[in-house]
Amino acid sequence: MSLERPEAPNPYDFVPAAPAELEVSSQDFADGAPLPDSAGAERGGTRPHLSWSEGPDGTACYLLTCIDPDAPVAGGFRHWAAVVPGSTTTLAAGAEPPEGSVELVNDYGQHGFGGAAPPPGDRPHRYIFTVTALDTAEHGIDADTSFAKAQFLTMGNVLARGQRTGTYQL
């Protein structure tokens, strides 16, 4: 089977724009640069360090996601989604989210971060880490909420959004 296909767009290009921007950074990778080897599913599957600027006044929590739009499946592959308290602005590499957080099921069918696993020989895949500031902690999201439903439930509560993209290739 050939893996030739057009490059997929950033899926966040197709959601309503956020009123403000967050700056997302990482000690583990520069924007557009490779993720650390430890982020690979076969090398530990460790979520890299993430940090972001404080959300606007009224931020109650953050929705954090990681999507691989380059996966050779319709809609890409969802590696991670979590809701963390509004007092959180950093997560150490591989650390559990703070008390009061909810991690959703990823496309591996597990809670937490699922490591990068592009098909061997495929082009570098993008892993888009997105942080969205929300104005409510009463979002109706629990650990069994799907990735898509979490985004739908919070669509009207977005205050700001930011991204950092890493790449990974086998």
N, C-alpha and C positions, 0 to 999 in steps of 0.2 A: 504494500500500500504506500502510495506517495503522500508525503505530508505537505506538499505544495498547496498554498492557499494565500489569499490576500491577508495583509495585516489587519487584525481586528481593531476597531476604534476603542478609545477609552470609554467604558460604559457610563461613566459619570458625565460625559458630554451630552447625554440624552436625558438627564434628570433636571428638574428646575434648578436654576442657579441659586447659590446661597447668597444672602445679603452681605456677608463679610467673608474675609479669608483668614484661615489659620496658617501659621507657618509650622510645617512638620519637618523634623530632623531626625537623624540617627547617628549614633557613635559607630555603628557597624557598617554603614554603606552610604555613599554619596548619592544624590538624586541622579538616576539614570545609570548608575554603576552596578556591578555585580553584587549580589547578596553574599554574605559570608558562606563558606562551605557548610557550616553547621545548620544552615536553613534548609538544606536539601533533605528530602524525606529519608533517603538512605544514609544520611550522615547525621542523624539526630533529630532533624525536623524542628530545630529551635527557632522560635520567633525572634527576630532581631530586636535590638533596643529601639524604642520609639519615644520621641519627645515632641511636644507641640506647644504653641503659644497659648496662653490663657484665653478662653472664649470671652465673648462680649458679656457685659452685664446681663444677668438673668440666666446664664448657663447653669443648667441643673445637672446635666450629664453629657457624656460623649458616646456616640456610636462609632466604633472602630471596625474597619473591614479590610480584608486583603483579597483581591481578585486577580486571577491570571486570565486576562482576556485572550491570550494567545493559545490556550489549550485547544486542541483540535476537536472540540465539542461545541454544539450550539450554545451560545451564551457565556462561554468561558467556564472557569472552575473557581469556586468560592473556597478559599483556604482558611478564612477566619472571619468571625464577627463576634463582637462583644460590646456590652454597654458598661461603662465605668462611671463612677461618681464624678460630679463636676469639679471636685477638688483635686482630681488626678490630672497631671500634665506630663507624666513620664511613666514608662514601663521598662524595667531592665530586661535585657535579653533573656528569654525563657522564663521570666518570673510570672507567677500567678497574678492575675489582676487583683486589685485590692478588694477588701470586704465590701459587700454591697454591689459587686459586679455580677454580670450574667454573661456567660459565654454560650453562644449558639452552636448548633450542629453545623459543621462544614460539609463540603461535598464528599468527604471521606466517610461521612456518617458518624463523626466523633465530635465531642465538644473540645474547643480549644483550637490552637493553630495546627494546621496540617502542612507539613513541609513541602517545599518545592519539588516537583517531579515531572518535568517536561519529558516527552518521549526522547529516548537516546537518538542523537543525530539531528534533532530538530533545531531550528534557529533559537537564539536566546529568547526566553519568555520574559514578559514584563510581569512583575508582582506589584500591584498598585495598592499601597497602604493609604487608606482614607480615614481622616478624623473629622467627624461632624459634631459640632456643638449643638445641643438641643435645649430648648427652654422649659422642659418638663421632665421630671423623673417618673411621672405617671403615664408611661408610654404603652403599657399593656404587653410588654415583651417579657417572656420567660425563656428558660433554657430550651424549650421545645418549639419556640417560634422560628419559622423559616427565615432565611436570609432576606428573601424578597418581601415577606410580610413585615419584617422589622423595618425595612426601608419605607414601605407603604404606611405603616402605623406612625412613623415619625416625620413624614413628608411636610406636614404643616407646622412642625416645631423647629425647623432648621434655622439656626442663628448664624452659623459660619461653617466653612469646610476648607480643608487643606489636604494635600497629598504629597507622598514621597514614593517614587518608583524605583525598585531594584530589579535587576535581571538575574536569570539563572539559566544555565545550559549544561546538559550532560554530554 
